[in-house]
Amino acid sequence: MCDASDYAVGAILGQRIEKHFRPIHYASKTMNQAEANYTTTEKEMLAVVYAFKKFRSYLIMNKRIVYTDHSTLKYLFSKKDVKARLLRWILLLQEFDFKVIDTRGAENYAADHLSRKNPYENTFDPKKINETFPLESLNKVAHKDPSTPCFADLANYHAGNFIIKGMTSHHKQKFFKDARHYFWDDPYLFRTCADQII
């Protein structure tokens, strides 16, 4: 399956198993400035050429079917008076045994999607990272406060399954309740917050 848009080409290598198309490999590339100025037919032909170059080792000795949504390509291979660029591509594709089938709509949606992905679209909205915490108490641990958990005990428990001797049942229950929120990734102890963020 091949498709082209104004700024990219997309191709899918696949095989039909019991009338269902099974993809093997997806590929797409952004057109350079010169390729973006091609006509629609040239862009669609560029998608076919790109697919055959990309998947050459899979396609070289077998009969293949090219699915495209541009019906002109079917007749382009039998035409004698075409542009030099198209003629060069037709000569390049003569080493392959294939036929072109025109597909519309939902049958070519994956290749269509690959070619429509805009590489210039800013998918990440750049935002300044705020490195200051509104609550400075988040970074402070009071060592004299008895309610502060002993991280060494939690680290020993997760790293080596060691438990402090002499704890009461109430302290053990609280310790294991707190230990659920921590995990050990050598050499660090991490806390998992309520939203499952470390």
Buried (B, 14 or more C-beta within 10 A) or exposed (E): BBBBBEBBBBBBBBEEEEEEEEEEEBBBBBBEEEBEEBEEBBBBBBBBBBBBEBBEEBBEEEEBEBBBBBBBBBEBBEEEEBEEEBBEBBEEBEEBEBEBBBBEEEBBEBBBBBBBBEEEEEEEEEEEEEEEEEEEEEEEEEEEEEEEBEEEBBBBBBEEEEEEEEEEEEEEEEBEEBBEEBBBEEEEBEEEEEEEEE
